[in-house]
């Protein structure tokens, strides 16, 4: 990836040779470069040629740098076809056996672990990291991600912190400061908001994506310019369950380099290479503020009915498209875990195909007695 | 409203919004903060007050008010009306002079600044040469004499502020003629005061700081007489017959000098009224004759320095009567109103402006009682701790409260208010509205908030119920017999509270039943009933344990108030009959009353309770305290702070009073103080630096999550969708809403069957922001009416057939849930989008300005950024947003109260409410007309301005400036002539 734009016509070849490997078997066929068709058709074709009609597949291909990149939507499919030189090498895996760590990214399911993002964002100049043996991503709760790399200026970074009702604090402080802007009239000092401190052990520090003196530009898609420190604080706290901050890192050396030959292999992944005609951009998140603010369906209020049974409130169907992960790590007390489960699974409504199918979302029947006993002890039940 | 949901109606909705909402700050109620100057025009009967913040306010008859603000943010040091004109001159701290006029505009007058001027003086002169210390508007109305710190007197033509250099009186001219033997000859110091001879306008007296007074003839440009006083001069008064000059001095003495005698010959022995021991300065002296009897002598100050140096006194001497009026705050200035058509008769009233109030004494009635002021009432006579507004009071209750209030003001003079300038043209207010303010000393004051004038109606004191350290009957006024000086306490400003626990925190008045409930700092809740007769009764106290026996807590705050055990006699008015005391005795944070069900609900930081005041029994107690929340047991943290603050304030007060001893040093002192304040602020900032804010999600373990923020009664579908039940809703700081189902016995068994409350719902908002309001919306999406409102046919009965919704307003979001099955339906996220948080929310009705019959309800919201929003109901869509209060003004935001008709009040200073309106239909703002003064003694002549003014226009109508000037000129000439005709000894002009 990240090669300068290739012009397919220079290849003078209308057909792309495809070599597809599934397990120990190879299949070879060709595709029309000018009319690659849609990903769905392509996927069907693969299942057909390998004679595995009911197997869920993960499709990967080797790009010019030799990176294994996924094909899972129309855009990266077109990209794979158009950059094939001339052979397109495909690697198919059963989805349930998939080794995610071999991929640079997986934007269809929007799953990114910090480790992957952080590791892959380093400008390692195409040097492959030795494969780390780690569990499947679904065993992890994502704590943060870099998003919208493709639509932001290179000097900016949009970081999403997942709070998920876990007990780990967000753990950072902000302050007022002065920011230097380049204007037609020259350099201009304007007031800005900066990260002033990271709490050791907090989420913000743990991600490694935010640092002291990073300038905060946006909170959940809303620019903070001309807002006071208190306003920005309140905005961040109001969004704390799903906080997306756009920062201008104080340290600009670790930025994603785009358009150059270096393979950053970062979150920008498949869609980054050409100078972005907007229609081809896959945005991990919609850019508009309204969309951000609607994307909070994990924030479910809890209603206790007369008997004390807790039921998460179901909203009118939102496009529930947030990661759903089950905390398998037994870090919390059972009660707390259950509380989390309730809180979280409230949102895991529609997508049954998710491999990370969680335990049932309905509250446990003994909730009521538990609530009662807590109440008798004078505990305020926090649901 | 359904039609607006469809697409393509956006523009229609926008048009409707314009018809419904409009933001205006309409009027300031109360007493101006930090007044610094007073002026009065006898001919206009208008009073002018200048403030330290640069505002100038004019008051005439009740509801006749004007306000102007100088662009410079400098204190107004002097205000002078030009004689017989609707114009005034102000002198500011920055040495600039400003000309203001009342100009007619579309049938009403408005106060306009028409000119500004700074004395330049000769080139190269030191700034002190042109620093104005004394201003004399000459009776010709054309000249302004300006005395300066350098000792010169500059003459300026008004209204154009043209310097008449040839007429200036320079220090050299004066000092050349000073007698050789005068001790202060070398340095006369600044011009302290300028006075005109009341009979001969060509003569003025120039009083220099060192004591010398020079009678100066303006025409001949020469001194007529020198009066060689040797003490520092404070003020001069030229008696009406022109024969005498009174001078007051900084050593507490005053002298009487005869005019016309030879230089220095007529010196009389200085009189030190409170003498023997050193006295403080007499800052102003006035003597006025009476038709048949001894003259009145008024002077301020002059108290013996050691024993009464801290008193703020004005002495009035009339014949044998000698009274030292003792005010509770510093005296700014005073003037005397005189009888008669030309205000030349006997003194009728003494008007005193002190720092915290305006006091008017009736001088015609024996004993000189105080005349009740219809405006400029000190709202903060004890600090305001909360306020509550009740719209559209039924006439019956209104009259009963007024009657109870009338009994309380029996000690006031029966004389009418003496300042009656201008005409109030405002239409009668559409409703009778009451504003109730709770005060630190345990009083609740009722104000008539219907119109422009915020008049006191009734005062309720709750202190009588409790045993406090000081006996409330202890009268401060009773001075010992034969005390010298003969003090008499006047004024109602009394900022000292016997016991801070008495402070009122929450008020709820039911306007239909006359039941009132008030709750205070020490967890006390009183239910009161309006009784037209005095009654003697014991108030039973009921202690409610909100901790519900939880272990591990120890209340570290103040103790409960002790209740008086013997019966207390309550005067007619609101009389308490039930007292509930919370344990722990923390501040009551939420309070509501349902007079139909006879229930009162209250909440503190520990929990909430429901009390049946008919059966006098507890219905429900719910502890909301988080077991780990130890901070909630600390008691009011602000107390520690407030002691520190009050100490600092008292030191400041002392410092201020010291530096203000010398009038013309005030400027420097103010500057110094300002610099100090700045330094202090900087230091405070450095202590906290760097200012940083922690970003952390709210957690259940935060402090004060159990604090009850709101309580609400509603008749709604709580358990099933076919029957409505009575319900109580409570919202906490931790984002939790509790709903209880109440079972009320039938009316005939109400007195004996118990009321029960069952928990029905609990909603924990996941964003955990404090819940500041709960409202149930009926089937039409309209808020449920107040209890008894429907019974009194004052509200359309709610739709009880359709599906109800509950709107939960948290500091961050508005969320609508369905009922009876609670599920989120709509929401508006405020904080996530614009970073502001809800501080106040209230339901209001908005009527369209275009069509009489269209109105809708909306949610009025004030944010911590000081913006007001209107949020539509039931769709919770943002309608309009206006900036209202500066966001740094925390106390202003905290004091805001909304009315049911889209208006609001907030404190702009401890003593003033600003009134604002978001409604196009209901607007209370001053609308008044001031007519030009008719020249004394002359009938309106055809063609003359005063003749025109009788046709209902002000003299100065909108027109070309030149025309205006000409008119002024004409009227002045008229004035001058008639003025002269009136006097025996006409002098050449």
Interface residues (C-beta under 8 A of the other chain):
Chain A: X163 X165 X169 X170 X171 X172 X173 X174 X175 X176 X196 X197 X204 X220 X222 X224 X227 X228 X229 X230 X231 X232 X233 X234 X235 X236 X237 X238 X239 X240 X241 X243 X289 X293 X296 X299 X300 X301 X302 X303 X304 X305 X306 X313 X314 X315 X316 X343 X377 X378 X379 X380 X382 X383
Chain B: X548 X550 X551 X623 X624 X625 X626 X627 X690 X691 X692 X693 X694 X695 X696 X697 X698 X700 X705 X706 X719 X734 X736 X758 X759 X760 X761 X762 X763 X764 X765 X766 X767 X769 X812 X813 X815 X817 X822 X823 X824 X825 X829 X831 X832 X833 X834 X835 X836 X837 X864 X865 X887
